[in-house]
Amino acid sequence: MLTVDLDKLALAPGQICLDVGCGEGRHTLATYLLDGVQALGVDLSERDLGTASGRIEDMQVHAPGGVVGFAAGDATALPLADASVDAVIASEILEHIPNYLLVLAEIKRVLKPGGRLCISVPRQWPEWVCWQLSEGYRTTPGGHIRIFDATHLRREVVREGFLFNSKGSAHALHVPYWWLKCLFWRKETEPWVVQTYHKLLVWDLMSRPWLTRAFDALLNPVMGKSVVFYFTKPVEVAA
């Protein structure tokens, strides 16, 4: 289930989309399925990159001429040339990185003028509840080191030189699951209520029934776990 609305990136055949902090390649592989798009995922985790690469073969039959690749790289020092990509996805990574402003600067550097950027971060108040319920949730190595105020983050991205386009949200049904996970964080075996809720999420993902999809859409503006922003890098006008 995607956090990013790929339609808002308006990717055309031949364009390059970079997924920064791609993890196991969820958004990279979804971009690969778009007609003729070149998808590149970059992440620090060799294990996650291996998982992502292992999924390419299963996706090839569904990819109409797309190109996909994964590479190890640091989001604060991207291994790409200036103005070399048409779109960037940075989904659920900024809350993990101490110097996230450097990530924004790197994204701006590699984006072409007129390029599109999507950023998503955990919504402030559901994330705060997770922090209150479990110290382990917020102290796990590689975990979330900050809670973003969405309005403040939007202003910082605009201050970096991007134009704000629109805002969305996603995954409201995931919020209670993470609250339950945090509540029972120290349990070696997950209680039945956590396991049952996880099965509900898997069923929703695979079956996409109208009832849960409608409920999720209704709740997203208020408690969607992810807040999603869309920006554009301005085209410089010659004097």
C-alpha positions, 0 to 999 in steps of 0.5 A: 500500500503506497503512501505517495500518490504517484499521479501527482508526480506526473511522471512521463516515459523516459523520466527518472524518479529517485526514491531516497531511503527506499528501504525494501523498495515499495515506492521504487517498484511501484514507480517501475510499473509506470510506462517507460519510467526509470526508477532508482532506489537509494538506501543505506541498508544493504539488507533492505536493498537485497530484499528490494532487488529480489523483488524485481523479477516478480515485477518485470512482467507487469512493467511496460518498458520501465527500468529499475535499479537499487544502489547503496547511498547516503541521503545526505550525500547522494551519489548523483549528478546535479539536476539529474532526476525528474522526481524525488520521493522521500517517504518516511525518512526525515524523522530518522536523520539528524541533519535532515536539512542537508537531505533537503539540500541534496534533493534540491541539488539532484532535481532538475528545474521543474522537478517534483518532490514528495515528502511524507512524515508521521503525523504529529499527534499519533506519533506523540501517542506512540512515544508516550506508550513506549520508550522502546519505540523511540529509542530503538537504533535507527528509529524515529528521532524527532516528531515533525510539526507538519506546518513547520516542515512545510515552511522549511522545505519552502525556505529551501527553495521549493514551491508547495503544491498540495498536501495529503495523508494516508494510512489512518487504519495503521494508527491503532495498530502502532498504538497497540504495538507500542502498548505491548512493546516489551512482550516477547510474543505479541498478544492476540489483539495485535496479531488480529489487527495485523491480519486485518491490515493484511486483508485490507491490503490484499482485498481492498474492500470498499468498507475499510477503504472508505473508512480509511479515506474518511479518517485520513485527514484527521488521523492518517499516520502519514502526512504527505507533501508535494512540491516543485523545484522552480524553473529559474528564469534567465535575466 
